[in-house]
Amino acid sequence: MMRRGWRLGAVAMLAAICASGPQRPEAIRTASDLGPLPAGRYLYTPQDYQQSQRATALLVRQCMAEHGHPGFPLDPRYPTDPLVATAVGTDYGVLDLDAARRWGYGWDPAKSLAARPKGRRMTDAEYADFPACHADADRQLMRGIDLKRNWLYAGTRAIEVDKAVEQDPRLRAAWAVWSRCMTEQGFPRYPDPVAAYTDTAWQRDSDGNTRHTQRERATAVADVTCKRRHHTAELWHATRAQQQAWDIARHRDRYAAGLEALRTYRATVAGVLRKLG
């Protein structure tokens, strides 16, 4: 009876997904193709990151000039280049079939995910004052925000919400169907798509990219094929949306306070960009 209940729940979720089909592309290639999530409006976005990096750089340059370092670059290199390791994450594993055929669980090496500084290398004298100026810039951008209670509250809740998503019977049933599909094509019985994506067999380098071996690419193609055949990503996305909506309803005041903190931060960043940019 329980299994039948899970199956009916998954069917109902899939029916809801299909009902909103006109706005959704025929083939899901990226997580954004699945549509927005309820918690999205409360989260620090890639655009926020880009804007804040620019504002921080402007504040640091102003501070460095006050410390006797005129002409400090907005995007400086350190006196010695640090070893950078890139953490690679994914919401639903690989989704693009063409990319899976070419790059497996990695990507085109010509398109590095690691941002490289474009400015000149800072001098030792500049580097001595740089940490204090950077910390001062951070303090200015965070002014008026309760860091412990409100800052990025949705981000802290996301950890608990994701745990609930992973335990949802409908999603676990969808993963089981995807896993059987993989084994039927001769691949390992991964418990879920993230396990396939993060398999150490792909030997990721420090930049997060893989070796793109024939085995890796074949596994990734089967992975995407099974997801499309059984609507795994769509069911996964719907489960996340439902769990997030429930969590927002239970903690509405805290989410609202977190959103207000994020708006305060955005306004401060925008003010710096207007003044110094």
C-alpha positions in Angstrom: 0.0 0.0 0.0 2.8 2.4 0.9 4.6 1.7 -2.5 1.3 2.4 -4.3 1.0 5.6 -2.4 4.4 6.8 -3.4 3.7 5.9 -7.0 0.4 7.8 -7.0 2.2 10.8 -5.5 4.9 10.7 -8.1 2.2 10.4 -10.9 0.4 13.4 -9.4 3.6 15.5 -9.3 4.4 14.5 -12.9 0.9 15.4 -14.1 1.3 18.9 -12.5 4.7 19.3 -14.3 3.2 18.3 -17.7 0.2 20.6 -17.1 2.7 23.6 -17.1 4.5 22.2 -20.1 4.1 25.1 -22.6 6.6 27.2 -20.6 9.1 24.3 -20.4 11.5 23.3 -23.2 11.1 19.9 -24.7 14.6 18.8 -23.6 15.9 19.8 -20.2 19.6 20.8 -20.7 20.2 23.0 -17.6 18.7 23.3 -14.2 17.2 26.7 -15.2 15.1 24.9 -17.8 13.2 23.4 -15.0 11.9 26.7 -13.8 12.3 28.8 -10.6 12.1 27.4 -7.1 10.3 29.0 -4.2 13.4 29.7 -2.2 15.1 31.3 -5.2 14.0 34.8 -4.3 15.6 34.6 -0.9 19.0 33.4 -2.2 22.2 35.2 -3.0 22.5 34.9 -6.8 25.4 34.7 -9.2 24.5 38.3 -10.2 24.7 39.4 -6.6 28.2 37.8 -6.5 29.4 39.6 -9.6 28.0 43.0 -8.3 29.5 42.5 -4.8 32.9 41.6 -6.3 32.9 44.8 -8.3 31.9 46.9 -5.3 34.5 45.2 -3.1 37.2 45.8 -5.6 36.2 49.5 -5.8 36.3 49.9 -2.0 39.6 48.1 -1.8 41.1 50.3 -4.4 39.9 53.4 -2.6 41.3 52.1 0.7 44.6 51.2 -0.9 45.0 54.7 -2.3 44.5 56.1 1.2 47.3 53.8 2.4 49.7 55.2 -0.2 49.1 52.8 -3.1 47.6 54.8 -6.0 46.7 52.9 -9.1 45.9 49.7 -7.3 44.3 47.3 -9.9 40.7 46.3 -9.5 41.5 42.6 -10.2 45.0 42.1 -8.9 47.1 38.9 -8.9 48.7 37.9 -5.7 52.5 38.2 -5.4 52.7 34.5 -5.9 49.9 32.6 -7.6 48.0 30.3 -5.1 47.0 26.7 -5.9 43.3 26.9 -6.6 41.0 23.9 -6.2 37.5 24.3 -7.6 34.6 22.6 -5.9 32.2 21.2 -8.4 28.5 20.9 -7.5 25.3 20.2 -9.3 21.6 20.2 -8.5 20.5 17.3 -10.7 23.7 15.8 -12.2 24.4 16.1 -15.9 21.3 17.1 -18.0 22.6 18.0 -21.5 22.9 15.0 -23.8 25.3 16.7 -26.3 27.6 17.8 -23.5 27.5 14.3 -22.0 28.5 12.8 -25.3 31.5 15.1 -25.6 32.6 15.8 -22.1 31.0 13.2 -19.8 30.7 14.6 -16.3 33.1 17.4 -17.1 33.2 20.3 -19.6 35.2 21.8 -22.4 38.7 22.5 -21.0 38.8 25.7 -23.0 36.0 27.0 -20.8 37.6 27.0 -17.3 35.3 27.6 -14.4 38.1 29.2 -12.3 38.2 32.9 -12.7 41.7 34.3 -13.4 42.7 37.8 -12.2 43.0 40.2 -15.1 45.0 42.9 -13.3 48.7 43.1 -12.7 50.5 41.3 -9.8 50.4 43.4 -6.6 53.7 44.3 -5.0 54.8 43.0 -1.6 54.1 46.5 -0.1 50.6 46.5 -1.5 50.0 43.0 -0.3 50.9 44.0 3.3 47.9 46.4 3.3 45.6 44.5 1.1 44.0 42.1 3.8 43.0 45.1 6.1 41.5 47.0 3.1 39.6 43.9 2.0 38.2 43.3 5.5 37.1 47.0 5.7 35.3 46.6 2.4 33.5 43.6 3.7 32.4 45.5 6.8 31.1 48.4 4.8 29.0 46.1 2.5 27.5 44.3 5.5 26.6 47.4 7.5 23.1 47.3 9.0 22.8 43.5 8.6 22.4 41.0 11.5 25.0 38.4 10.3 24.1 35.6 12.8 20.3 35.8 12.5 19.3 37.2 9.2 22.1 37.1 6.6 21.3 34.5 4.0 18.8 32.7 6.2 17.5 30.7 3.2 21.0 29.4 2.6 21.2 27.9 6.0 17.8 26.4 5.8 18.7 24.9 2.4 20.8 22.3 4.1 17.9 21.0 6.2 15.4 21.3 3.3 17.8 19.3 1.0 17.9 16.5 3.7 14.1 16.4 3.6 14.1 16.3 -0.2 16.6 13.4 -0.2 14.3 11.4 2.2 11.1 12.1 0.3 9.6 8.7 -0.7 8.5 9.9 -4.1 12.0 11.1 -5.0 13.7 8.0 -3.7 11.3 5.9 -5.8 12.2 8.1 -8.8 15.9 7.5 -8.1 15.3 3.8 -7.9 13.7 3.8 -11.3 16.6 5.8 -12.7 19.1 3.4 -11.1 17.4 0.4 -12.6 17.5 2.0 -16.0 21.2 2.5 -15.6 21.9 -1.1 -14.7 19.7 -2.3 -17.6 22.1 -0.5 -19.9 25.1 -2.2 -18.2 26.3 0.5 -15.9 26.8 0.5 -12.1 23.8 0.6 -9.7 24.3 4.2 -8.5 21.9 5.1 -5.8 21.1 8.5 -7.4 22.4 10.8 -10.2 24.7 12.7 -7.9 26.6 9.5 -7.0 27.2 9.0 -10.8 28.3 12.6 -11.2 30.7 12.5 -8.3 32.1 9.1 -8.9 35.9 9.2 -8.1 36.5 7.1 -11.2 36.2 10.3 -13.3 39.5 11.5 -11.6 38.7 15.2 -11.4 41.6 17.6 -11.5 42.0 20.6 -9.1 39.9 22.7 -11.4 37.1 20.2 -11.1 37.2 18.9 -14.7 37.3 15.2 -15.5 39.3 13.1 -17.9 36.5 12.6 -20.4 37.2 8.9 -20.9 35.1 6.7 -23.1 33.6 4.9 -20.0 32.8 8.3 -18.4 31.1 9.6 -21.5 29.1 6.5 -22.0 27.9 6.6 -18.4 26.9 10.2 -18.6 25.0 9.6 -21.8 23.1 6.7 -20.2 22.5 8.9 -17.2 20.9 11.7 -19.2 18.9 9.2 -21.3 17.4 7.5 -18.2 16.6 10.9 -16.7 14.7 11.9 -19.8 13.0 8.6 -20.2 11.7 8.7 -16.6 11.4 12.4 -16.0 13.8 12.1 -13.1 14.9 15.8 -13.1 11.4 17.1 -13.3 10.2 14.9 -10.4 13.3 15.9 -8.4 12.7 19.6 -9.1 9.0 19.3 -8.1 10.0 17.6 -4.8 12.4 20.4 -4.0 9.8 23.0 -4.9 7.3 21.4 -2.5 9.7 21.0 0.4 10.9 24.6 0.0 7.3 25.9 -0.1 6.5 24.0 3.1 9.7 25.3 4.9 9.0 28.9 3.8 5.4 28.6 5.2 6.7 27.2 8.5 9.4 29.9 8.9 7.8 32.8 7.1 9.0 35.6 9.5 12.6 34.4 9.4 12.6 34.1 5.6 11.2 37.6 5.4 13.9 39.0 7.7 16.5 37.2 5.6 15.1 38.7 2.4 15.2 42.2 4.0 18.9 41.7 4.9 19.6 40.6 1.3 17.8 43.7 0.0 19.8 45.9 2.3 23.0 44.3 1.0 22.0 44.8 -2.6 21.1 48.5 -1.9 24.5 49.0 -0.3 26.3 47.4 -3.2 24.4 49.4 -5.7 25.3 52.6 -3.8 29.0 51.8 -3.9 28.8 51.1 -7.6 27.0 54.4 -8.2 29.5 56.3 -6.2 32.8 54.7 -7.2 32.0 52.8 -10.3 
